[in-house]
Amino acid sequence: MAIDRAIFDPTDPQLKLDPYPLFKALREQDPVHFSELGFWVATRYDDVRTVLMDRENFGQGDFIRNIQLFYGPDFDVLSHSAYRWLSEIFLYQDPPRHTRVRGLVTQALTARRVAEMRPRVQAIADRLLDAVICRGEMEVIHQFAYRFPTLVMCDMLGLSPKEASDDVLAALNQAIADSFIVFEMRAFEPDVLALANSQIDFLEDFFGKIFAARRIEPRDDLATGLCNACDENGPLTDHEMATVAIGLFGAGFETTAHMIGNGLLSLQKFPDQWAKLVADPSLAASATEEILRYESSLVGTNRTAFKDVTLGKKTIHAGERVLTLVAAGNRDPEIFDAPDIFDIERKGPRHLSFGGGIHFCVGAELARLEGEIAFTTLAKRLPGLKVDVASARWRQDGFMFRGLTALSASWQPL
């Protein structure tokens, strides 16, 4: 589909079904595009990477001013729980506060802890498939993709079966879906924002109780690790830990879950690639990287210019906001050969889906581990898996995270 004049409108329903024709048009016609919503949009790989990596010229900037761009100067940003939480996560902070909190989180979320999770992550994947394998069918998103990373994070945090019951998991996932809408670059109707606020309140209370319990009765888990993390300024406060936990839990739901659903759909659309994976499940790690490139669950992320700077022949003025469309950069033909072809053995430049610079995703290695185990296990245990492409339903409640709300699959029962 050719687009005569590329205009970026994140509320366009077609953009949520298939954003790539618009991304292509923007890259070709206006790669550093000024949106009518009041911010810049970068779509070429090199421009996106420059903004993400250049900490001297770009960062998060004035959070309140950035949100007031959509609501007006009289909007009381921090009176809303959801925006207050967003302002406090280290993803939306600049040094030195970002440096301190991220450093303490990485003390707890170590490479060793992630590596030691492998057998437990494998057990979770097997348990979820054990529950459906005799049926010959499953609703992929709700029975596997959502549950898998959610259960992994519950295990890492040390939640007991009672603390992580099916009802609790459903409530947590719904709360994440309702509250993470504030990552979108637009204003919300009062009822939508009120729901986001109440769900953040629920999440802060839930995780706050977990950390309070760990201070009294420590365990060998991530929650206790966060309690024990300390630097010259002291440990994280209970509020800071709850803020971090919501971010980590939400990242699993919003990105890893969608990576699984998006990946299975892509593997069905390119059946030769599924056949390759079934024949050689050791390709799962490479397949995960290609899924992250080809159908990134993170569509874009934001930065603010600290000073006047030139980007792609355009002048970005100090204080102006830039939306870096990582999903557009991941399909840039100047960087990737045949970018619209899904190839699980692809070599070459890295995708941008984990961001870059000081804000590179702190949970990247966990996401990679989950992807590798999920796709290895599916290929080994369900080699005859058939995904019903017609059943796929793309989420319509936001633009910044791309994923499915429904996807059916079937196989010959064992």
N, C-alpha and C positions, 0 to 999 in steps of 0.2 A: 504494500500500500504506500503510494507516494504521497508525501505531505508537502503542499506548495509553500506554506509559511509556517514554520515551527513556532508554536507558542506553548510555554510550559504552564499547565494548569493541573496541580496535583489532585483536584477534586473530580477530574474527568473520569467517568466510569471506565471508558475504554483504556485509559492509561493503566488501570489496575488489572485489566484482562490481559493486555499485551503492551507493555511500555516501549518495546524495542524499536518499532518503526519511528516513534517520536524521538527516541534517543539518537537514532541514526540521523534523522533530519537535523537535530540540534548540532550534532558533531560536524555535519557537513555545512550547514547554513550559518550557524551562530553558536560556536562552541563555548563561548563565555557569554551567556545570555542573561539579560536583565529582565526578571519577571515583573509582571504588573502587580504582583503581591509585595514588591519592594525589596527583593534580594537577588543576588546573582546566582546563576546556575552553571556549573562547570561540568562538561561531559567528556572531554578527551582525556585519555589515560594520563598523559604527561601533565596536564593542567590539574587534574584531580590529585595526582601524587604530589605535585608541587605544593598545593595548599595543605595537604595532610602532613607533609614532612617539614615544612618551613616554619619552625617555631618562633623565628625572629619576627616574621611578618604576619603570621596567622595564629589565632588561638580561640578561646571561647569568648573572651571579652566581657562586656557588661550584660549579665544575664537578664536583669530587669528590663533594660532598654530593648534587648532582643525580643522579649515576649511582648512588650508594649508596641512593637512594630505592627502587631496584628490586632491589638485591642484598643490602642490609643494611649496617650500619656497619663490618663487618670486611672488606668486599670491598676488595682492593688495586687500585684503579682504574688507576693509572698503570703498573702492572706489565704491562698488556695493551697491545700496540703499537697496536691499533685505537683504544682510548680515549685513549691518549697523543696519537696523531695528531689525534683529534677535539678534544682540549683545546687544541691548538696552532694550529688554523686560525682565522683572524681572525673568521670567522662566529660562533665560540663564545667570543670574547673581548670584554672591555670596554675602554674607554680607560684608560690611554694606550697599552697595547700594541696594541689594535685599530687605533687611529689611525695608529700608526707603520707597521704592516705593510700595512694597506689603502692608505695613502698611497704606499708604495713600489711596490705592485702597480699602482696606477693610473698611476704614472710610466711603467711599461712597457706596460700595456694601455690605450694612449691611444685617443681617438676617431679620431685620424688613422690609427693602425695598423689599427683595425677598418675604417675607410672604405677604406683601401688594399687590404684583403683582398677586396673585392667581386669583382673579376674572377677571383681564384683560387678563391673559394667557388663562383662560377658554374661554373668549369671542373670542379670536383669533382662538383657536381650533374650536369652533363652527362656526365661520364665514367661515373658510376654508372648512369645511364639508358642510355648507349650499350651497356653490357654486357648489358642485358636487353631492350632495346626490340624486337628481332627475334623474341624468344621469345613475346611476347604474354601473358606472365604473370610475376609475381615474388612472393616472400615478402617483403612490405613491410618488416617489422621488421628482419630479418637482412640483407637485400640492399640496403636503402636507409636506413631510419631510424637504425639503429645505426651504420652505416658513415659516413654523411654528416658528422655533427658530430665523430666521432672523427678522420676524415681532415682536417677543418678545423683541429682543435686540433693535430694532428701537423704540419700545414703551418705554423701560427703559431709553434710551438715550434722549427721548422726541422729536423724529423726527416727524414733521408734515406729513400729507398725501402727501403733495407736495414734501417734502424732502425725503419721502420714497415711491415714486411712483413705479409701477411695473418695469419701465425701470431702475430706480435707483437701485432697489433691485437686478435686474438681473446683472447690471454692478458691484455692490459690491460683489455679490457671485462669479462672474467670476474672479474678481480681487483677491479674497481670494484664489480661486482654483489655479490660475496661480502663485501667490507669495508664498503660503505656501509650495511649492515644496522644498524650501530651508531648511525645517526641515529634509529632507532626508540626509542620511550619504553617499553622493557620489558627484562627480563632475558633472557639467551640461554642455551641449553644449552651445556655446556663444549665440545662438538665444533664448534658453530656459531661460538662466540667464538674458538676456536683457529684455525679457518680464516680468519676475519676478520683475526686477528693476523698470520698467515703471509702473507696477501695484501698487507697494508699493508707488511710487511717487503720483499716483492718490489717493490712500487711505489716505495718510498723508494730502494731500490737502483737501480732502472731510471732514475728521474729524476735521482738523485744523479750517476750517470755522465754523463748528458746535460749537466748544469751544469758538471761538472768539465771536460768536453771544451770547452765554450764559453769557459771562463776561459782555456784555452790557445789556442783558435782561435775568436775572436769571429766572429759572422755578423750579418746584418741580420734578426734574428728575435726572437720574444718571449723565448726562453731567454736570449739575450744581453742583451736589455733588462732582464730581471730581475737578471742578474749586475751590470749597470751602475747599477741604481737605488740611490740613496744619499741619506741625510739627515744631520742633524748628529750622529746616533748611529752613522753608518756604513752599510754596505750590508747586504743580507740575507745571512745565513749560508747555506751549502750546504743545511743541514738545513731552514731556513726556506723556501728556494726549492723544495725537493722537496715540502714540506708544501703550499705554495701550488699547485704544478703538479698534485698529486693532486686538490686541490679543484677547480681549473679543468677538468681533464680529466674528472673525475667529474661535474661539473655538466653538461657537454655530453652525457655518456652518460645520466645519470639524468633530466635535464629536457628538453634539446633533442630528444633521440631520441624521448622519449615524446610531446613536443609534436607531432612529425610523425605518429606513429602514431595518437595520439588525434585529431589534426586530420583525417586522412583518413577515419577511422571516422565522425566527426561529419559530415563533408561527404557521406558516403554515406547517413547516416541522414536528412539534410536535403538531398535531391538538388537542390532548387531553388537552394540555396546553391552547390553545385558548378557548376550551370549558369551562375549569375551570375559565378563566378570564371573559368570558361572563356570566357565572353563578354567579360570585362574583367579580364585578369590583373593590372591595376594595383591591384585590390582585395586583392592578396595581403598587403600590410602590415596592412590593416584586418582581414583574415581571421585573421592571426596573433594579433592582440590578442584577437579573439573566441574563438579556440581556447584561449588562455591563460586567459581568463575562464571559458568554458563547461566545459572539461574540463582543469583545471589539472594539470600533471604534479607540481607541488609541492602536496601536500594540506595540510600544516601546518608550522609552525615554533614554536620554543620561546622563552620568556622567563621570567625570575625577577623577582619583586617585590622591590625594594630596601627598601621600607617598606610599612606597612599602607596600602592604597588601596582605594577603592570602585570596583567595575566592575559596571555593570548591576545595581545594588542589592545586590550581594554584596560582602563584605569579603575581599579577598585579603591575607593576612598576609605580613609581610616574610619572605623566604626561600622562599615557596611558588612552585611552578612553574605556568606557564600555557601550555597548548597552544593556539595561535591557528590555527584551522582556516580558512585562506585560501580553500580550495575551497568551504566553506560560506558565507563572506562574499561570495564571487563570485556566489552564487545568491540573495542576499538581496533579496526583493521590495520591501523598503522603499527600496532603492537602484536596482535595475535593473528596468525594465519587462519583463514576461514573461520572467523570468530563466531559465526552463527551455527557452526557444526559442533556437535557434542562429541568429544573424543577423550575417553578415559585414560588414554596413553599419551596425552598431550605433554609436550616438553616446552620449555621456554620461560618467558617472564611470569612472575607471580601475579595472581589476582590481587585486587584491592579490598576484598570483602572483610578483612580484619582491620581495616583502617591503616593508620601509619603514624610514625613519629612517636611522641610521648603518649599518645592516646591509642596506640596499638592494643588490640583486644587482649585483656589480661587472661581471658579464658580460652585463648586460641588453641592451646595444646589439648585441653579437655574436649573442645568441640571436635578437633581432629580425631581424637581417640574414640569418641562416640560415633562419629561418622564411619571410621574404619571398622569398628565392631558391628555396627548396625548393618552395613552393606555386606560385610563378610558373612555374617550370620544368615541374612536373607538369601544370599546366593548359594550358600551351602545347604541350608535346610529347606528352602523353597525354590529349587532351580526352575520349576515349571510355573512360577508366579506370573500371572497375567494381570496387568493393571487396566482397569476400564477407563480409558481416556475421557470418554463422554461423561463420566461421573465427577470429573474434576471441577471444583468450584473455588475460584480465587477469592480471597477475602476482600471485602469492599469497605471496611471501616477505617482504612488508613492507606497511606502511600509509602511511608518510610520502611515498612517491613512487608516483604512479599512472600506470601505463602497460601496454602490451600486450607479451606475449611472442610472439604470433603474429598475423598478419593477411595474408590472401592477396588479390591483386588481379590483374585480367586486362584485356586490351584487344585490339583487332583489330591483329594484327601489321602493321607497315608493309612 
